[in-house]
């Protein structure tokens, strides 16, 4: 009787949560089942409400969506495992969740998994695989992936140095107001385009990037 009562409460909670307007709903258009969309959206609603209890419930709903094959559910459940929100932190399990979503071409999952492989965090370090995943994410307009790939090409770290490719990726990331990309791009072009570089540094500094603040101080001293 108690188990049935809990199940009824669970169903009612899901129906209430999915009745709300969810910004993330548009991300779920490519997920196959209505049940998966409802579970994912319920998780997003709970996360917006905040609090430890809501985070624990959100993790449960994201896992439900993930188990039904939702790549957005897999990605979000992976982030919960990675950060230890709503569930015990488990980086290897997060990597597994990201891997499933990445196989479905989820750009954010490709980015997160790529970073884990680059750092050897929760998975064996594999910079070639990590770089390939980051490149896939960058091609899907994930700004942070564009920044990471741009930095790799700029410095020649884990890939052959290519300043043309570096600039192309960093320009895309900087256009998404990623201050680290603005800082990196400014350093890349400062000799040939000092005024543009200064503008980029000012934008990054205004966003709170302390590296940009220090670089601007050096230029004006």
Helices and strands as residue ranges (DSSP letters): H 2-18, G 23-28, H 34-49, H 52-67, H 71-83, H 91-103, H 107-119, H 127-139, H 143-155, H 163-174, H 179-189, H 194-206, H 210-220
